[in-house]
């Protein structure tokens, strides 16, 4: 069996958490049809952002490098 990519695990966790948040907000506002897909989309998007930020490793997202020159 092939080894799984850690980013795939982050995506699954983000989707699951987003579904939980979306379901909770949907129950609170009595509009599950709106909040369930929104929660899924937000959870997946946040998981992708987190996985991309950890892939870079340096924390510098300006793209300028050390001296600020391109």
Secondary structure, DSSP 8 states (H G I E B T S, - for coil): -----HHHHHHHHHHHHHHHHHHHHHHHHT-HHHHHHHHHHHHHHHHHHHHHHHHH-S---SS--SSS--
